[in-house]
Amino acid sequence: MEDIGQMTKKYSPGFTATSENGYYMKAKIDGKQWMAAAMLPNDKSESRRIQGENNGVSIGFYVWTPHLQAGRKMLFKEGHAADLITTGDPGIWGGEKGELIITKYDGESLEGNFHFTGTSFQTNKSIEVTDGYFRLPLSVQ
């Protein structure tokens, strides 16, 4: 049986490789540094999926862009959770406690910082995602 992380990668639409000046996402997962090797490309919709992936581990959440501006805070909560997918068991963590802060939103990029506590609904264990940062280019792609 494939694990959750590998299935997510296999069945997700094409990812774009990350780079220092382009698509980028990093965080600490349970205190360990993690960096996305690829991200979902900018789909230019009002509800944008921000998702990074590296070797079966992914972090993702939605950002609603109408009326968005730098400095805006959004809480992760039931109905608007962050997702963490890890290899192994449990593989799915729901981040219903935490926040996303938009640091830049202009014609060039959408950037922000985030943190959340992921909880496994199978085991009631939790995992901390801290020091998160993402950049999604807007002008090209």
Helices and strands as residue ranges (DSSP letters): H 4-11, E 16-17, E 24-29, E 32-35, E 38-39, E 47-54, E 57-64, E 73-76, E 82-85, E 92-105, E 109-119, E 126-137
